[in-house]
Amino acid sequence: MMKLILLALFSFNLHAATVLFVGDSHSVGPFGWALDQHLRDAGHTVGTYASCGSIPRWFTTGQKTPCGYFEKDLKGSVIQVKEAPTPIMDNLLSTYRPDVVIMEFGGNYITTPDDEFVKKDIRSFISKVKATGAKCFWVTNPDTRKYRDQIPRIMGLTKEAIGEECPIFESQLHTRYPETGGDGVHYWNTLGTPIAKAWALKVFEMFNENFNL
């Protein structure tokens, strides 16, 4: 019996990975908390860093977020504050040396009219990640009531920029923002939180399918 237990533990550890998870305001909130916990519960070494209002470029400039920052390091220590500089991605990659980087972005491109900037921002971020030997997993912005008509544009640009470089989880296909309540964007409310948690579980399931973990 003891041999079977040890074998099971050994097999489990073979599938554990180091995962770096970065994102915007959705990852600062219930979606990010839930996905982080799913990854940890599965035995992965995880570092989560989320900056409200961010796009990938913020993780190269260190731009300060005025609306929320969430960090949970590999030891499980949490920092959650309203204002903080966005971590520098090069430092995170050097510290964690991740096997996989999960990137949840897109919603803050909605007010960016320059399509070429959007594609360049996505491509350069992915190139930075893959240059380390890490794999990437892109999570798009979820449905919003406020900017629903803009989601197809952002999705098109995202797919064009990423191509075959990373698996893409299309969040808008798995979420529907409530018709009343909230701010029309964030899922940080009574009706939105269950949706965010269900979204996180779907992302976790696709993560497992794509990386055989």
N, C-alpha and C positions, 0 to 999 in steps of 0.2 A: 504493500500500500504506500509506504514511504517513497519507494522508487517511482511509483506512478505520479505522486505529488511533485517530486523533484523534476521529473521529466516534463510535467505540465508547466511548471514554473519556468524551466529552461526554454521550452518552446514559446511561451508567452514573451519572454525577454528577447527572443530572436526577432520578434515583430515590432519591438519598441523602436521609436525613432525620436530624434530631436527635431522639434517643430517650432519654428518662429512664426508668430501670427501677428500681423500688423494691419491696421485699418483705421477707419474714420469714426464718426459719431455712433454709427450702429454697433461698432465693436466696443465703444465706450460703455454701451448700455446692455440690455438683457440678451441680445443676440451674442455679443462678444463674451459675456460671462458664461453663457450656456455652452458655447462651442469650446471655450477654454476648458471647462469642466469635463466635457465629453472626452476631450483629448487626454486630459490627466487621468481620468478614470480608466482609460484604455491602456495606461501604463507608459504613455509617451512623456518625454522630457519637453516641457513647454515654456516658452516665454511669450507673453502677450503684451503688445504696446499699441495703444489706440489714442488717436488725437482728433478731437472734434473739429470739423471744418477742413480736414486735411485732404490732400491729394498726394500721390507718391513724391512729388517734388519737395513737399515739406519735410520728408524724411532724408533729404539731402541738404536742406538749408537750415533745418532746426527751427523753422518758424514757430512762434508761440501760438498755442491755441487759447482763445478767450472763453471757450464754452464747454470744456470738459476733457480731462485726460485720465486714462486708466492704464495701469501697468501691473502685471503679475509676473514675477520672475520665476526662475526654475525651482526655487525653494518654496514658492507659493506666497511670498511676501507681496502685499498689495499697496499700491499708491493710487489714490483716487482724489483728484483735486480739480478745481475749475480752470485754473490757468497753469500752464507749464510749457516749456519748450518741447517741440517734437523731437524724439530721439534721432540721432544720425544713423542711417541704415548701415553704413560701413562699420560702425562700432558694434551694432547688434550682430551683424554677420560674423565679425571677428570674435565676439564673445561667445556666441552660441554654436558657430560652425554647424548650422542646421542641415538636416537631411532634406527637409521640405519647408518651404516658406508659403504660408497662406496669406494672400493679399486681398483684403475686402475694401474696394474703392469704387467710385463711380458717381455717387450722388452729388459730389461737389464740382463735377464737371458740367453740371446742368447750366450753370450761369456763365460758363466759358464759351464764347462764340467761336473761338479759333479751333477748328477741327484738327489742324495739323499739330497744334500744341498738345492737344489731348493724346493723339496717337504717339507723338514723340515722348511724352511723359511716361506713358505706359511702357513703351518699348525700352526706354533707357533703364527703367526700374527693373524690368524683367532681366535685361542683359546683365545688370549689376548682380542680381541674385544668381543667375545661371553661371556666371563667371567663377563663382566659388565652388561649383560642382553640385550645388543644391538643386532640387527639383522645385517647381512652382505650381501653385494652385490658386487660380483667380476666382474670387467671389464678387459678382456684380452687385450693384445697388438694388434694393428691393423695390417693390411697388410703392408709390406715394400717391396720395390723393391730390396734393398740391401741384406736382410736376409730372403727372402721369403721361401727358402728351409728349414729353421730352425723352422718355425712357427709350423708345425705339432708336432715336438718334445716338444716344450714348451707347446702347448695345451694339449698334452697327460699327461705331468707331472702335469699341473695345475688341470686337471680334476681328476687325481688320488689323488692328495693332498687334494682337496676340498671335493670330494664326494658329499654328500647331505647336507653339512653344510651351503652352500650359493647358491643362484641363480647365474649362470654364464652367462654373456653376451659375446658371441664369436665375438669379434670385427672384426676378419679377414673375417667373412662372410658378413660383411656390409661395407667393405672398399676395395678399390683397389688403390694402390699407382700409380700415373701417370708414364708412361714409360719414360718420360723425365722431367728434371727440379728437383729442390730441392736437398736434400742430400741423397735421397733414403730411408729415415727413417721418418723424421719429416714432419708434414703437415703445416709448418709455411711458406707458399709461396702462390702465386696467384692461382695456380691450386689446391693446397692441402687444403687451408682454407675452401672452400665450402664443401669438402668431410668431413673434421673434424666437421663442423657444422651439417651436416646431420647425422653423426655418433653420435654426442651428443644428437640429438633429438631422435634417435632410442633407445639410452641407457635410456633416460628419460622416454620414453614410456614403456619400459620393467620394469623400476623401479616402475612406477605407477601400472602396471599389477600385479607385485609380492607382493607389499606391500599395495595394496588396498587403495592408497592415492589419 
